[in-house]
Amino acid sequence: MASHSDTLVVFFGATAGANGGKLGSDEREIILLVWQIVDLHEKKVGKLHSYYVKPDSLELTDQCKEETGLTVEDIIKAEPLDKVLQQFQQSVSSEVKSLGRSSFTLLVNSPLVIRQVLHPEASKKNLVLPECFFSFVDLRKEFHKCCPNAGPAQKQTLVSMLEYVGLPAASEQLTGVKEVRSMVQLTLCILAEPYCHKFTCVETVNYKFDSGACCKTEPVDSETVIRARGLPWQSSDQDIARFFKGLNIAKGGVALCLNAQGRRNGEALVRFIDSEHRDLALERHKHHMGCRYIEVYKATGEEFLKIAGGTSNEVAQFLSKENQVIIRMRGLPFTATSQEVLSFLGPESPVTDGAEGLLFVKYPDGRPTGDAFVLFSCEEYVQNALKKHKQILGKRYIELFRSTAAEVQQVLNRYMSTPLISTLPASPIVPVLASQPFLPAATSTRDCVRLRGLPYTAGIEDILEFMGEHTVDIKPHGVHMVLNQQGRPSGDAFIQMKSADRAFMVAQKCHKKTMKDRYVEVFQCSTEEMSIVLMGGTLNRSGLSPPPCKLPCLSPPTAYAAFPTSPAILSEAAFYQPPLLAAPRHPQTTVASPAHTLAYYPPQPHLYMNMNMNYTAYYPSPPVSPSTVGYFAAPPGAVAAAVAASPHPGAASTVLSQPGALVRMQGLPYNTGVKDILSFFQGYQLQPDAVVILYNFSGQCSGEALITFPSEDLARRAVAERSNHPFYGQQVHLILCH
């Protein structure tokens, strides 16, 4: 505490970039440190010390040169930061001792030099800062306590504070020296009569981040929460806390966000102890974590509680053990027991309290999900456990990576509320007699625009902001996001405009305009072209290509014939089977044919439960809810049969005569993604839209996928070379579909 310190060390620092109120906002390194001691008892000052610091990057911004008067020649022969800090520690300790004093506290004119510059730079360079840099006194706040009528502390400058007490500014010309002398003058003034001020308000910097759990009923101030985007997927809460080093994060205040498949999506919500620290965190927008820049935005307390808050007693008990490191295991066999997991980890990585240190994640009905969390008492055990990453337990390879208390709570929340992959609606495929005004009938009128190259984090609001003044010309519910096979944004979107002229104008004005540091391509197109892409086809300079999926190999079991049903309306969308669509099409009536030829059967869950089907799940643009449209199930084989027997051979040939060859892939791990399959077939000229993963009735990967190769020769070569080849520890089987 400053009240118990004998001396103050008036401290100043400058960087190679922005200084003053923007100090530290551009990640530039320290190039100058200046300090001077003030004896609180004798009201005397010590010798003034000024040291240049050599940064790793010998480059000064024009703003820095203008404000500080320094050049590269001034710092090129200086010592690096760690050496200068050693000199600081030795110099101050020696001088304090010579004065007969025993302790000292840093005094700064704002927390920026400590919180935004010194601690972040030391963290990046793996430097251990002396203990004195973990507490300091802010002169502006002390002056506000001493002279409350002078105005808010945040608006105070050295010049304004000196003017208020009737002191002239220091006449020194050298940067740093002038500021330190002015701070010393002001300090001595408020220590003396008539102010007789006592320095008591000491700010601290947390040594480490404390993990923990957050209750859903706990009040969280929205002015203390930020959202960080662009994080490496393997980042832990400690890594994120290190990125914000110098700022105090609340206990358990890092919540890693998960996507629909339960994997980290590169985002996190961070809760700070107060709004001041949150505001400083926002200044680290686009600072770097390794080679990646991190985006930092405001968030709300409700968002944080939705991610990190929980009420589970089981989780609370699991996380009640202090100072434990958490590991997440993913991909466990559903039959795995506690003893099997402990044996897998081995004696070199003992789990805290044995089986009590394991938390298996389950669905509400008690079925295992394949996830588990494990507690370890020290870093050594964690390192030993992480060496087992992708080793085999039973017949499955197991993923292990660091986790957090907030992630434990979030995973439990997600699984206990809804399945990880949303269960399919009772009738997921063909719209039947459902009025759907949001997409018009396909025409050649070019009254739409296509946006390509959108940031994956872009939402409807970002697109509307991108469109600017042209948003008034968008039709109601006219924004359609295109999703990929995993239900994630593909970087494409379609916008329905009020006329072809307005669409042309948008394409001219917005083409290659920037959205979140990425330029976006904007093309004029028709509703026909839009509909084809929304149903899984492609649209490029060479024209339109229908969706690649061929379905004759998905013939339904003969059990379906036992349920006669009257003919139903056959939608063009039913010919195509991509996993996710951005918006449904209007049903287009075709000529009715015999019941057994175009039979579509009403939902029969007991029939579908064990079938591996590739459902189409419509995803209308907000604010339309999928529940507002009526659907019923259509087995993919039935669709194929319907196409084959269609009285319109042109329609059938459009789908089934697409060049290429289809291969069925069997034996996949349940958490396989499109990127995994593309990587497996690297060199076979596959495009992302050529891969379709099949899901069972519960919405989980069935272990099978369909891959469309550009030619039959490539398909045969892939079957010959890659069949029975290990796929992440499992043997896969390939079948060429004729």
KAQUIHU-V827795 format. One record per residue. SS is DSSP state (H for helix, E for strand, C for the rest). PHI is phi in whole degrees, 0 to 359 (* if undefined). PSI is psi in radians with two decimals (none if undefined). Layout:
BEGIN
{{SS | PHI | PSI} {SS | PHI | PSI}}
END
This chain:
BEGIN
{{C | * | 2.43} {H | 297 | -0.55} {H | 296 | -0.40} {H | 258 | -0.06} {C | 277 | 2.62} {C | 273 | -0.46} {E | 220 | 2.76} {E | 245 | 2.45} {E | 251 | 1.82} {E | 288 | 2.15} {E | 233 | 2.42} {E | 218 | 2.52} {E | 218 | 2.63} {E | 228 | 2.65} {E | 244 | 3.04} {C | 281 | 0.04} {C | 233 | -2.19} {C | 288 | 2.51} {C | 229 | -3.03} {H | 71 | -2.33} {H | 289 | -0.28} {H | 255 | 0.29} {C | 303 | 2.21} {C | 86 | -0.12} {C | 285 | -0.28} {C | 248 | 0.22} {C | 66 | 0.24} {C | 287 | 2.68} {C | 276 | 2.79} {E | 290 | 2.38} {E | 235 | -0.14} {E | 209 | 2.31} {E | 230 | 2.31} {E | 227 | 2.42} {E | 208 | 2.77} {E | 206 | 2.46} {E | 268 | 2.46} {E | 239 | 2.13} {E | 278 | 1.99} {C | 291 | -0.44} {C | 276 | -0.82} {C | 269 | -0.14} {C | 57 | 0.70} {E | 244 | 2.85} {E | 240 | 2.68} {C | 263 | -2.86} {C | 286 | 2.49} {C | 273 | 2.29} {E | 243 | 2.33} {E | 225 | 2.18} {E | 229 | 2.28} {E | 282 | 2.64} {E | 235 | 2.29} {C | 273 | 2.02} {C | 279 | 2.88} {C | 293 | -0.63} {C | 256 | 1.93} {C | 278 | 1.23} {C | 215 | 2.21} {C | 248 | 2.40} {C | 286 | 2.78} {H | 300 | -0.66} {H | 298 | -0.72} {H | 296 | -0.79} {H | 299 | -0.70} {H | 290 | -0.72} {H | 282 | -0.65} {H | 259 | -0.37} {C | 75 | 0.17} {C | 270 | 2.71} {C | 233 | 2.97} {H | 299 | -0.60} {H | 298 | -0.50} {H | 290 | -0.54} {H | 252 | -0.16} {C | 295 | -0.48} {C | 260 | 0.12} {C | 283 | 2.93} {E | 278 | 2.67} {C | 291 | 2.99} {H | 300 | -0.75} {H | 297 | -0.64} {H | 291 | -0.71} {H | 294 | -0.66} {H | 293 | -0.61} {H | 296 | -0.74} {H | 296 | -0.68} {H | 300 | -0.85} {H | 298 | -0.78} {H | 293 | -0.75} {H | 296 | -0.84} {H | 293 | -0.77} {H | 299 | -0.75} {H | 295 | -0.76} {H | 290 | -0.71} {H | 299 | -0.72} {H | 294 | -0.68} {H | 293 | -0.45} {C | 278 | -0.08} {C | 78 | 0.37} {C | 256 | 2.91} {C | 240 | -0.25} {C | 211 | 2.82} {E | 210 | 2.76} {E | 226 | 2.45} {E | 289 | 2.49} {E | 236 | 2.13} {E | 234 | 2.81} {C | 274 | -0.23} {C | 197 | 2.75} {C | 286 | -0.07} {H | 300 | -0.77} {H | 297 | -0.55} {H | 275 | -0.93} {H | 281 | -0.70} {H | 261 | -0.22} {H | 239 | -1.07} {H | 294 | -0.89} {H | 293 | -0.79} {H | 299 | -0.73} {H | 293 | -0.72} {H | 297 | -0.65} {H | 295 | -0.75} {H | 294 | -0.58} {C | 265 | 0.10} {C | 56 | 0.73} {C | 264 | 2.48} {C | 265 | 1.97} {C | 283 | 2.54} {C | 301 | 2.70} {H | 299 | -0.48} {H | 297 | -0.35} {H | 274 | 0.08} {H | 259 | 0.11} {E | 209 | 2.54} {E | 199 | 2.94} {E | 242 | 2.32} {E | 267 | 2.01} {H | 299 | -0.64} {H | 296 | -0.72} {H | 290 | -0.67} {H | 295 | -0.68} {H | 294 | -0.66} {H | 295 | -0.67} {H | 294 | -0.65} {H | 285 | -0.69} {C | 230 | 1.32} {H | 297 | -0.39} {H | 281 | -0.08} {H | 284 | -0.27} {C | 118 | 3.03} {C | 301 | 2.53} {H | 296 | -0.64} {H | 295 | -0.42} {H | 265 | -0.02} {C | 281 | 2.49} {C | 238 | 2.91} {H | 301 | -0.71} {H | 295 | -0.78} {H | 293 | -0.64} {H | 291 | -0.70} {H | 295 | -0.71} {H | 298 | -0.66} {H | 296 | -0.66} {C | 267 | 0.06} {C | 81 | 0.52} {C | 249 | 2.50} {C | 281 | 2.68} {C | 290 | 2.68} {C | 299 | 2.52} {C | 271 | 0.02} {C | 296 | 2.58} {C | 261 | -0.44} {C | 287 | 2.32} {C | 297 | 2.43} {C | 92 | -0.90} {H | 295 | -0.76} {H | 297 | -0.78} {H | 294 | -0.77} {H | 295 | -0.74} {H | 296 | -0.67} {H | 294 | -0.71} {H | 295 | -0.68} {H | 295 | -0.76} {H | 303 | -0.84} {H | 294 | -0.66} {H | 297 | -0.82} {H | 296 | -0.59} {H | 294 | -0.82} {H | 281 | -0.25} {H | 285 | -0.50} {C | 272 | 3.12} {C | 296 | 2.55} {C | 269 | 0.06} {C | 279 | -0.80} {C | 48 | 0.85} {C | 284 | 2.54} {C | 248 | 2.23} {C | 278 | 1.85} {C | 236 | -0.31} {C | 268 | 1.61} {E | 263 | 2.26} {E | 264 | 2.57} {E | 238 | 2.74} {C | 246 | 2.23} {C | 297 | 2.38} {C | 290 | -0.66} {C | 209 | 2.88} {C | 272 | 2.30} {C | 263 | 2.04} {C | 281 | 2.84} {C | 175 | -3.10} {C | 252 | 2.72} {E | 238 | 2.33} {E | 274 | 2.51} {C | 297 | -0.41} {C | 272 | -0.07} {C | 286 | 2.28} {C | 288 | 2.31} {C | 235 | 2.09} {C | 287 | 2.19} {H | 295 | -0.33} {H | 280 | 0.09} {H | 243 | 0.09} {E | 243 | 2.41} {E | 232 | 2.83} {E | 245 | 2.20} {E | 255 | 2.28} {E | 239 | 2.68} {C | 88 | 0.30} {C | 287 | 2.52} {C | 302 | 2.44} {C | 298 | -0.46} {C | 273 | 0.10} {C | 296 | 2.41} {C | 259 | 3.05} {H | 296 | -0.57} {H | 292 | -0.62} {H | 296 | -0.71} {H | 291 | -0.70} {H | 298 | -0.61} {H | 292 | -0.63} {H | 300 | -0.65} {C | 263 | 0.45} {C | 305 | 2.40} {C | 102 | -0.38} {C | 254 | 2.53} {C | 267 | 2.00} {E | 268 | 2.42} {E | 297 | 2.71} {E | 301 | 2.24} {E | 66 | 0.45} {E | 270 | 0.22} {E | 245 | 2.05} {E | 240 | 1.96} {E | 283 | 2.31} {E | 272 | 2.53} {E | 244 | 2.65} {C | 272 | -3.01} {C | 294 | -0.37} {C | 267 | 0.12} {C | 83 | 0.14} {C | 262 | 2.67} {E | 295 | 2.41} {E | 253 | 0.24} {E | 84 | 0.24} {E | 235 | 2.72} {E | 210 | 2.59} {E | 257 | 2.30} {E | 235 | 2.29} {E | 248 | 2.16} {E | 260 | 2.96} {C | 287 | -0.44} {C | 202 | 3.07} {H | 291 | -0.50} {H | 297 | -0.78} {H | 291 | -0.62} {H | 298 | -0.76} {H | 296 | -0.66} {H | 293 | -0.61} {H | 296 | -0.66} {H | 297 | -0.44} {C | 288 | -0.18} {C | 266 | 0.31} {C | 303 | 2.20} {C | 70 | 0.33} {E | 286 | 2.89} {E | 256 | 2.45} {E | 245 | 1.77} {C | 68 | -2.20} {C | 262 | 0.10} {E | 252 | 2.41} {E | 270 | 2.53} {E | 249 | 2.26} {E | 272 | 2.42} {E | 233 | 2.18} {E | 227 | 2.86} {E | 290 | 2.60} {C | 220 | -3.13} {C | 243 | 2.81} {H | 296 | -0.59} {H | 296 | -0.71} {H | 297 | -0.73} {H | 296 | -0.79} {H | 295 | -0.60} {H | 297 | -0.60} {H | 274 | -0.84} {H | 258 | -0.32} {E | 283 | 2.57} {E | 204 | 2.89} {C | 230 | 0.08} {C | 287 | 2.16} {H | 294 | -0.58} {H | 297 | -0.76} {H | 293 | -0.75} {H | 301 | -0.73} {H | 292 | -0.69} {H | 296 | -0.69} {C | 270 | 0.03} {C | 288 | -0.33} {C | 285 | 2.20} {C | 281 | 2.68} {C | 55 | 0.73} {C | 252 | 2.52} {E | 262 | 2.36} {E | 254 | 2.35} {E | 241 | 2.42} {E | 257 | 2.32} {E | 250 | 2.29} {E | 229 | 2.47} {C | 94 | 0.32} {C | 294 | 2.54} {C | 301 | 2.50} {C | 297 | -0.34} {C | 265 | 0.05} {C | 297 | 2.40} {C | 255 | 2.95} {H | 301 | -0.73} {H | 294 | -0.66} {H | 294 | -0.68} {H | 293 | -0.75} {H | 298 | -0.70} {H | 294 | -0.66} {H | 298 | -0.74} {H | 289 | -0.58} {C | 85 | 2.92} {H | 290 | -0.33} {H | 283 | -0.18} {H | 226 | 1.23} {C | 294 | 2.40} {C | 276 | 2.43} {C | 302 | 2.16} {C | 60 | 0.45} {H | 61 | -2.23} {H | 296 | -0.42} {H | 288 | -0.28} {H | 271 | 0.15} {E | 250 | 2.40} {E | 232 | 1.86} {E | 276 | 2.32} {E | 270 | 2.30} {E | 227 | 2.78} {C | 285 | 2.90} {C | 304 | -0.51} {C | 274 | 0.11} {C | 93 | -0.07} {C | 290 | 2.42} {E | 289 | 2.60} {E | 260 | -0.23} {E | 93 | 0.02} {E | 252 | 2.63} {E | 205 | 2.69} {E | 243 | 2.51} {E | 229 | 2.42} {E | 258 | 2.36} {E | 232 | 2.60} {C | 273 | -0.29} {C | 207 | 2.91} {H | 293 | -0.58} {H | 299 | -0.77} {H | 295 | -0.63} {H | 296 | -0.79} {H | 299 | -0.70} {H | 296 | -0.70} {H | 293 | -0.71} {H | 294 | -0.34} {C | 292 | -0.30} {C | 274 | 0.11} {C | 303 | 2.23} {C | 67 | 0.32} {E | 278 | 2.86} {E | 267 | 2.32} {E | 237 | 2.05} {C | 70 | -2.05} {C | 243 | 0.29} {E | 236 | 2.54} {E | 275 | 2.53} {E | 249 | 2.29} {E | 267 | 2.37} {E | 230 | 2.35} {E | 202 | 2.81} {E | 297 | 2.60} {C | 223 | -3.10} {C | 224 | 2.85} {H | 298 | -0.69} {H | 295 | -0.64} {H | 291 | -0.64} {H | 303 | -0.85} {H | 295 | -0.72} {H | 293 | -0.75} {H | 297 | -0.74} {H | 297 | -0.75} {H | 300 | -0.80} {H | 295 | -0.82} {H | 290 | -0.62} {H | 283 | -0.34} {H | 268 | -0.90} {C | 217 | 2.79} {C | 301 | 2.71} {C | 300 | -0.78} {C | 256 | 2.15} {C | 308 | 2.32} {C | 294 | 2.55} {C | 286 | 2.59} {C | 296 | 2.83} {C | 302 | -0.51} {C | 225 | 1.56} {C | 270 | -0.08} {C | 246 | -1.20} {E | 263 | 2.17} {E | 292 | 2.24} {C | 240 | 2.01} {C | 51 | 0.61} {C | 254 | 2.12} {C | 290 | 2.10} {C | 227 | 1.56} {C | 279 | -0.03} {C | 280 | -0.45} {C | 242 | 2.17} {C | 283 | 2.99} {C | 298 | 2.51} {C | 296 | 2.22} {C | 224 | 2.99} {C | 270 | 0.00} {C | 295 | 2.21} {C | 270 | 1.15} {C | 254 | 0.40} {E | 234 | 2.81} {E | 232 | 2.59} {E | 250 | 2.27} {E | 258 | 2.17} {E | 235 | 2.41} {C | 92 | 0.39} {C | 294 | 2.57} {C | 301 | 2.49} {C | 295 | -0.32} {C | 271 | -0.02} {C | 291 | 2.42} {C | 242 | -3.05} {H | 302 | -0.75} {H | 298 | -0.68} {H | 295 | -0.68} {H | 293 | -0.73} {H | 297 | -0.69} {H | 294 | -0.68} {H | 297 | -0.69} {H | 289 | -0.44} {H | 62 | -2.24} {H | 294 | -0.30} {H | 280 | -0.09} {H | 297 | -0.45} {H | 293 | -0.31} {H | 263 | 0.09} {E | 277 | 2.38} {E | 292 | 2.68} {E | 303 | 2.35} {E | 57 | 0.62} {E | 264 | 0.10} {E | 258 | 2.14} {E | 233 | 2.01} {E | 277 | 2.36} {E | 264 | 2.19} {E | 254 | 2.65} {C | 274 | -2.97} {C | 295 | -0.36} {C | 261 | 0.17} {C | 80 | 0.27} {C | 257 | 2.74} {E | 302 | 2.38} {E | 266 | -0.14} {E | 95 | 0.03} {E | 244 | 2.69} {E | 205 | 2.68} {E | 241 | 2.45} {E | 236 | 2.20} {E | 271 | 2.13} {E | 259 | 2.91} {C | 287 | -0.39} {C | 203 | 2.90} {H | 294 | -0.59} {H | 296 | -0.72} {H | 293 | -0.67} {H | 296 | -0.73} {H | 298 | -0.73} {H | 296 | -0.74} {H | 296 | -0.76} {H | 298 | -0.62} {H | 287 | -0.75} {H | 279 | -0.57} {H | 256 | -0.11} {C | 299 | 2.21} {C | 64 | 0.38} {E | 285 | 2.63} {E | 271 | 2.40} {E | 229 | 2.01} {C | 52 | 0.89} {C | 69 | 0.19} {E | 237 | 2.37} {E | 277 | 2.49} {E | 246 | 2.30} {E | 274 | 2.39} {E | 234 | 2.13} {E | 235 | 2.51} {E | 280 | 2.43} {E | 209 | 3.10} {C | 256 | 2.91} {H | 294 | -0.50} {H | 295 | -0.82} {H | 296 | -0.71} {H | 299 | -0.78} {H | 296 | -0.69} {H | 299 | -0.80} {H | 293 | -0.71} {H | 296 | -0.38} {C | 264 | 0.18} {C | 107 | -0.01} {C | 279 | -3.01} {E | 234 | 2.66} {E | 225 | 1.99} {E | 217 | -2.98} {C | 294 | -0.39} {C | 274 | -0.01} {E | 115 | -2.84} {E | 268 | 2.46} {E | 230 | 2.24} {C | 291 | 2.92} {C | 304 | 2.57} {C | 279 | -0.16} {C | 284 | 2.18} {C | 254 | 2.37} {C | 242 | 0.12} {H | 302 | -0.48} {H | 287 | -0.09} {H | 255 | 0.71} {C | 295 | 2.47} {C | 285 | 2.78} {C | 293 | 2.75} {H | 295 | -0.26} {H | 300 | -0.43} {H | 295 | -0.52} {H | 296 | -0.28} {H | 281 | -0.06} {C | 240 | 1.44} {C | 294 | 2.43} {C | 216 | 2.56} {C | 292 | 2.71} {C | 301 | 2.62} {C | 239 | 2.92} {C | 289 | 2.30} {C | 259 | 2.02} {C | 275 | 2.59} {H | 300 | -0.51} {H | 297 | -0.45} {H | 290 | -0.34} {H | 291 | -0.44} {C | 250 | 2.54} {C | 230 | 0.94} {C | 287 | 2.70} {C | 295 | -0.65} {E | 222 | 2.34} {E | 247 | 2.70} {C | 276 | -0.46} {C | 198 | 2.56} {C | 282 | 2.73} {C | 263 | 2.79} {C | 295 | 2.44} {C | 294 | 2.40} {C | 244 | 2.03} {C | 289 | 2.34} {C | 245 | 3.00} {C | 293 | 2.27} {C | 293 | 2.52} {C | 233 | 3.06} {C | 306 | 2.63} {C | 303 | -0.71} {C | 283 | -0.23} {C | 276 | -0.76} {C | 247 | 0.65} {C | 285 | 2.20} {C | 240 | 2.20} {C | 261 | 2.48} {C | 295 | 2.84} {C | 302 | 2.24} {C | 227 | 1.51} {H | 306 | -0.61} {H | 292 | -0.37} {H | 279 | -0.64} {H | 273 | -0.28} {C | 304 | -0.65} {C | 251 | 0.26} {C | 263 | 2.52} {E | 266 | 1.79} {E | 239 | 2.66} {C | 254 | 1.68} {C | 277 | 2.65} {C | 264 | 2.15} {E | 248 | 2.00} {E | 287 | 2.52} {C | 227 | 1.39} {C | 295 | 2.70} {C | 292 | 2.56} {C | 300 | 2.60} {C | 266 | 0.36} {C | 290 | 2.35} {C | 259 | 2.42} {H | 304 | -0.42} {H | 287 | -0.15} {H | 275 | -0.10} {C | 244 | 2.40} {C | 269 | 2.34} {E | 227 | 2.81} {E | 218 | 2.80} {C | 285 | 2.51} {C | 227 | 1.98} {C | 300 | 2.35} {H | 305 | -0.63} {H | 297 | -0.63} {H | 296 | -0.63} {H | 297 | -0.78} {H | 299 | -0.75} {H | 297 | -0.69} {H | 296 | -0.69} {H | 295 | -0.77} {H | 297 | -0.62} {C | 265 | 0.12} {C | 296 | 2.42} {C | 288 | -0.03} {C | 246 | 1.48} {H | 300 | -0.46} {H | 298 | -0.70} {H | 294 | -0.70} {H | 294 | -0.73} {H | 292 | -0.51} {H | 301 | -0.66} {H | 273 | -0.83} {H | 271 | -0.22} {C | 263 | 0.23} {C | 298 | 2.31} {C | 297 | 2.54} {C | 129 | -3.12} {E | 219 | 2.50} {E | 259 | 2.36} {E | 236 | 2.34} {E | 263 | 2.29} {E | 248 | 2.18} {E | 237 | 2.65} {C | 90 | 0.41} {C | 283 | 2.60} {C | 298 | 2.67} {C | 292 | -0.37} {C | 259 | 0.40} {C | 294 | 2.44} {C | 243 | 2.97} {H | 299 | -0.69} {H | 297 | -0.62} {H | 298 | -0.75} {H | 291 | -0.72} {H | 298 | -0.68} {H | 295 | -0.68} {H | 298 | -0.64} {C | 258 | 0.54} {C | 300 | 2.29} {C | 100 | -0.06} {C | 256 | 0.30} {C | 60 | 0.68} {C | 271 | 2.53} {C | 257 | 2.69} {H | 305 | -0.61} {H | 282 | 0.03} {H | 271 | -0.07} {E | 250 | 2.21} {E | 233 | 2.02} {E | 272 | 2.34} {E | 269 | 2.45} {E | 240 | 2.64} {E | 272 | -3.04} {C | 296 | -0.53} {C | 278 | 0.05} {C | 88 | 0.11} {C | 263 | 2.71} {E | 302 | 2.30} {E | 276 | -0.12} {E | 93 | 0.13} {E | 230 | 2.74} {E | 209 | 2.72} {E | 249 | 2.29} {E | 235 | 2.19} {E | 263 | 2.05} {E | 266 | 2.64} {C | 298 | -0.48} {C | 213 | 2.82} {H | 292 | -0.57} {H | 298 | -0.77} {H | 296 | -0.69} {H | 296 | -0.78} {H | 296 | -0.68} {H | 296 | -0.71} {H | 296 | -0.74} {H | 297 | -0.72} {H | 290 | -0.68} {H | 271 | -0.54} {H | 250 | -0.19} {C | 295 | 2.45} {C | 63 | 0.31} {C | 274 | 2.48} {E | 299 | 2.29} {E | 239 | 1.72} {C | 51 | 0.80} {C | 90 | -0.09} {E | 242 | 2.58} {E | 277 | 2.26} {C | 247 | 2.71} {E | 237 | 2.38} {E | 244 | 2.39} {E | 231 | 2.23} {E | 278 | 2.14} {E | 268 | 2.23} {C | 257 | none}}
END
